[in-house]
Amino acid sequence: MIPVFICPHARAQDAQFLPELDTYVQLNQDMRVWLQMKGTREAGVPPQPEIGPSFDYFVKSLPQLIPNSIVDLDQGESRLLILSIGYRYLPAASGAPGTNRMEPVATFQFPLKGGFLVWDRNRFDLDWKGGEYEWRYRNRFQVERGFALGSHRITPYASVEPFYESKYRGWSSTDLYAGFRLPVGKIVVFNTYYEHENNTGKPPNQQVNAAGLAVNLFFSAH
C-alpha cells in the first residue's frame, strides 16, 4: 500500500523549476555509466544542486517492450530489471558541509496489454554529512505508454513516490509526477514534468509544486 498523505492545514509554497542534465554512455549490451547534474528538491529539503556518476547493469532483456519499428535511445527501457549504484555530492550553502550520498537502486519493469508499461523503482539514499549518517528509502511506481512519432516515440507517464526517512522513523512525504519524454535527433531525449510534493515530516505540513526539464544524452562506446 502506497502512503499518500493529505492534510487540510498544509502550507503552500511558490512553484519551483528543476533543471537536469544526464549523460549516458553504453559500454556494452548490458552495462552503462552516466553522469547526472541537476537541481533537486526532496522530502521537504529546499532546492539544491546535485552531481555524480552512476553505473547501471541490465539483468534481462524484454524486446517486446519496444516495437521493432521504433528506435529507442534509452536501452534500459527494454529490460526487465536494472541494478544501479551511484554516488552524488550535494553542496551546502554558507560554508556548511556538503552531503555525500550513495544510491543503490533496483528498477523492475513489466509490460501490460495495450502497450502500457509499469515500472517500480526501489532506491536508497545513504547520506553522510558533517560526520552524521541518515538514510532514506523511496519507492517510485510509474505507468507510461509510448506512441509512435516517426521513427521514434513520445512517452507520457504518471507516477507516485513515497519517502521513508530514518530521522523521522516513518513515511515523511509523497511526490506525484506527470510528464512526457520526447526524443529529438539521434542522441537527445527531453523529459519534461510537473511534480507535486506533500511533506509531513515535520509541522507545518508543506505542499510544494515544481516544473522540471531533464535533458538526457545517449552515447555508445561499442
GUBAPA-684259 format. One record per residue: z, x, y of N, C-alpha, C, O in turn. Coordinates in pm, whole numbers, plus 50000, padded with zeros to 5 digits. Each point is the difference from the previous one (the first is absolute). Layout:
ZXYZXYZXYZXY
...
# end
This chain:
500005008549881500004991550119500005008850124500845008950012
498244988850079499905008150120500834993950110499774988550037
501215018950018500874994350102499334999950136499735010750056
500014977649998499464998650134501104994150087500494989149973
499905018050129501144996250080499574991750119499045003350069
501664985949955499744991250112501294997750075501024996749939
498955005050192501204998250080499614993350132499165005450072
501434983049962499614993150122500465006950126499524996750108
501405013049881500535006750118499435014050016500605008550065
498244993949876499405013350007499585003150143499654991150077
500385021949957499605004650131498575005249996499695008849919
499464986050165498595004250001499835012650081500775002550093
498225005649873499665012050073498524999550037499254991949946
500345016850148498615000550041499125004749885500465007049909
498274989150097499045004449900499775015050012500105005750109
499595000849780499815014449996498665003249935499444991849926
500035020250102498765004649939500275012549919500675009250047
498824991149829500265011049906498685006449958499304994549915
500345017250142498785007049958500265008449876501145003849972
497794999149953500165007649875498685006849965498934994350019
501175018049928498845007349949500355005749865500955007849987
498284988549909500215004949864498735007049954498924994250004
501215018449952498855007849953500175003249852500945007049961
498154987849957500075001549854498965010049952498875000250048
501515008249856499075009249934500124997949851501055002849941
497884992349996499994997649856499765013349929498945006150016
502044998449904499905012949932499164999149873499195008849973
501024980649950499204997149881500114985049974500434992550086
499175003249795499964985849972501384993450007500104988150031
500965019549942501334994049987501005004750104501134995149999
498535014050091500995005450093499425001250141498815002750017
502044995450080499625002150139501225004050082501144997449961
498615009150151501045003250098499614993450132498824997750026
502184999450057499694994050130501095003150100501155002749964
498454996950163500905002850111500084987650088498994994150036
502245002249998500244988150081500645003950133500965007650004
498494986850104500605001150133500044985950059498954993650012
502225001650023500094986150040501194997550093500935008050008
498994980850061501164994650067500604989649908499294991349950
502005009650025500634991249902501234993350057500695005550086
499574982549865501264993250029500364992349873499164993549939
502095007350023500404994349873501504997849997500785008050052
499624980949885501414997049977500845001050127501105005549996
498394989450116500774999750123499995012750081500605000350107
498735010149846499945012750073498904999150106498924995249969
501325009450155498964999650104498785008249958500125008849914
498714988650144498785007549965500195015050018500615004550097
498865003249809500105014650004498825006049926499424993549914
500215019050118498895006549929500435004349860501185002149972
497824999149941500245004049860498785007749952498874995850022
501355015649912498895008249953500375006949870501155003949980
497874997449930500255007249877498954997549894499194990850014
500815017449878499014998949893500524991949882501204998249984
497874997149934500324993349874499025004449892498905004650029
501534993849847499165002749884499974987449914501054994549966
497745000949999499824988049918499425003749864499125008649988
501404984749909499445001549865499634986149949500854991149995
497885007149967499514987349950500164999749848499465008549929
501294981650022500344999749858498914993849914499665005649896
499804983050145499014993349917498974993150087500344993750100
498405007649860498924994050076499744985849953500074997049880
499634994250215499604986349971498704997250074500034994450109
498845009449836498724998750072499694985750042499274997950097
501284992149831499674986250033500604995750134499674989250050
501215018850007500584996450129498965000850112500094992650098
498955016149888498985002050104498634997449939499625007049905
499604983250145498654997649946499125012650008500145008050093
498994993549811499165012049995499085001350121499595011150035
500094977850030499095000350114500695004050130499355001550103
501975000249892500785002850120500445014650003500525005249901
499275001550213500515013550019501414999050058500174994750110
500835010449818501384999350048500485014250032500045008549912
500304993950213500405013450042501355004049943500235011849974
500664978650007501335002849948499984998549849500014988849949
499975022549978499934999449855501284994549938500014996149883
501075003850194501254994549948499974985149979500844994649929
498184998450131499964985549989499484995149865500034988049974
499495021049942499534996149867500935005149889499585001449886
501685001350149500945005549903501164990549973500494993250090
499945006649785501114991449960501325004950057500844991950042
499365021249961501275005850044499735012850078499225008549956
501434992950159499935012250080501425005250018500874992950050
499355019549910501305006750019499845010050114499055007750003
501904992050092499905008450118501325007050029501074994949967
498835016750093501175006850054499595005750136498955006350013
501884991450088499655004450134501205005450075501154997749963
498555009550145501015004950093499624995650139498845000850039
502154994450038499774996150138501075006250090501175001249962
498405002650158500945004450102499954990250116498924996950051
502254998249990500114990550109500835006650110501235000249991
498125005050113500765006550108500814989850078499634988350010
501495016350046500884991550080499915004050146499625011350032
500714979550056499965002650144501295006850047501015000049930
498925005750190501185005750068500665011349923501215001750007
498005006049920500555011649931500824997149877500565009349942
499534978250016500754996649879499245005049877498795001950006
501915000349882499315004749879499024989749948500264988050004
498605016749948499014991249942500364996249857500985005049944
498224986149999500234995349864499005006349905498794999750026
501705006049865499165004849891500044989749888501074996049954
497754999650004499934988849906499125003449881498895005250016
501614991949866499185000249879499654985749964500834990950012
497915007049943499514986649971499394999249859498805002249986
501994994849911499414996749870499534985550000500714991050046
498075006749902499394986750006499284997149868499385008949941
500734978750013499224995149886499344986850041500694990650040
497985008849950499264988150041499224994649881499165006949942
501124980550021499314993149892498984990350060500304993250099
498505006049841498964991050047499504991449885499815004849889
499984982250140499594990649896498884991050052500164993750105
498715005749825498924990850042500314985849955500564997949893
499064992450192500154985949967498634993350001499005006050040
500974981549916498764992450004499584997550145500834999850091
497874998349928499504997250132499845012350087499774998750120
500345013249822499845012250076501235004650075499925009450079
501224984149898501235003950068500645012049931499855002149879
500865005750200500755011549950501424999350055500204997550119
500785004649794501395001050046500505014049969499675005749896
501124999750196500645012849970501444999950044500394993350096
500395014449831501445000650019500395014650018499965007949906
500434995850218500365013850030501515001550004500684993050076
499835016049843501435003049995500225013950059499535010049945
501174990550167500145012550074501455002650036500744990950037
499655021849952501325004550046499815009450120499135008649998
501694989750104500105009450111501325007549984501074994250018
498855018649950501195008349980500155009050122499265009750015
501684987150074500085006050132501185009650015501134996949962
498575015050094501035009650039499905002150151498935003150052
502194995350017500015001550145501355005450044501034993649981
498965018550080501245005950050501075001649894501184998250030
498445005149848500965001949892500434987249932500835000449909
498644988150132500354987349939498834994849918498835002550032
501494990149861498984994849909500104984849993501084994549986
497764998850024499904985649980498744997149921499075008149996
500894980349939498794996349929499684985350026500864992050037
497875004949943499494986450021498994996949891499165008449965
500924979549981498994995249904499214988850066500574991050061
498125009749925499144989850061498954995849898499345008349938
500514978550046499094994649900498964991350071500314989150048
498455015849958498934992750068499104993349899499415006549914
500484980350097499154992149913498854994550082500224993550102
498545009149855498834996650080498964992549918499795003049882
499564987450183498874992849943498805002350091500104998950122
498755004449818498815002750078498754995649923500024997949879
498905000650197498724996949937498895006350082499934998050122
499215009549812498895006450068498764991250004499754992349907
499475008850201498744992850015498905010250031500205009350079
498654988849860498885009250020499585000250146499894989550064
499865022549986499515002050136498955011049991500295011750023
498504984449944498975009949972500335007349871500294993749898
499685019550106500355008049882501505002849993500465006249904
500304989350196501455001750001500674986349988499364990449957
501915008750081500694987249997501114999750103500595010350034
499694977850017501154997950087501084993249918499714991149920
501545013150100501084995349915501164994550082500825007950049
499294978949968501194994150062501185000649903499814999949878
501415000750176501195000549914501214994150072500024998550122
500994998049797501304995650051501075005949908499795000849879
501355003250178501035006349918501384997850058500164996350117
500845005949798501404999050039500735012349946499725004549889
501225000950189500705012349961501474999350040500325001750118
500584995749788501435000650029500535014249987499465008149924
501614995050152500625013350001501444999049953500754991350045
499645017549864501405001649961500475013550054499395010249970
501694990050108500485012450061501395003749950500904991649992
499255021049974501285004649947501134998850102501144997249963
498565004850166501074999650100500554986050020501134998450046
498084991349921500474986250009500394994349864500624989549991
499015017749902500284995749863499444986049975500654991649937
498165006050112499374987049980498614999550060499525009850058
499824978649925498674997950055500144998050150500664990650044
498735018250034500275000450144498884994050085500254996250114
498535003049834498904994750081498844996149910499935003949884
499174988250173498794995849931498835000750096500084994950112
498835011549846498785001150080498904991449939499824999849879
499454993250207498844992149960498765006050066500045003550118
498874997649807498775006050050498814990749974499964992749901
499075007850190498704993649980498965008850068500185003950115
498744999249814499005008950059498755000749916499804991949910
499355017950121498805002149920499575014650011500285006850098
499034997849797499415013449996498494998850014499384991449939
500055017450143498574999450028499415014049996500345008250085
498784994949817499365013249997498905001050104499294990350026
500575021750033498965002750098499385013549963500685010350006
498084989849956499365012449960500425004549861500374991849916
499575021350061500215005549866501395005549976500345002949886
500494998650217501325005949979501134992550069501175003149977
498524987150107501034993850085500294985749957499094992149973
502215004550019500454986349980501024996750107500985007250017
498804981850056500964995150097500904989649932499524991049931
501775010550090500994990449948500794994750119500865007050054
498844980749986500704994150114500874988549951499604992449911
501605006350148500944990249944500994995350107500175006450104
500474982449866501134994750075501245000949912499944997049881
501175007150177501265001549925501124992550071500165001050122
500624991649801501204993450053501195004649917499994999049877
501035006050191501205004649930501214991850042500224997450118
500564998549782501284993250023501095009249946500155001749879
500635004250213501015009849962501394993950009500424995150105
500305005449782501354994549994501045010749966501124996849959
498495015950057500925010849962501304999850077501075002049943
498844995650187501194999450082499784989950112498864998250045
502204995150000499834990150107499735006950134500445011350020
498844982050072499344986949977498725001649920499395010650000
500234978849932498765000249924498805002750091499974995350114
499065012249837498855004050082498694995149939499775001449880
499394992950204498644996249962499035008950077500045000550123
499105006649806499075009450063498584997049955499764998149881
499305001650214498594998249970499255012850037500285006350101
498754997349815499235012250025498564998149956499724992549906
499385014350163498605000949959499735014449959500445009350068
498854992649823499735013449951498535002449976499264990949966
500325021550053498635004249969500065013449930500375010150059
499264989849813499965012349921498545003949978499174991849959
500525020950067498685005449973500125008949877500715010150002
498594986349891500055007349874498705007749982498924994350007
501195018949969498855008649978500015004949856501025004649950
497844994449982499925003449858498975011149978498844998950039
501625012049896499155011549971500155003349851500964995949936
498095011650012500045004149860499865015149990499185006150068
501654999849844499945014549979499285003249870500015011549956
499374978649982499305002649874498644993449999499275001149902
# end
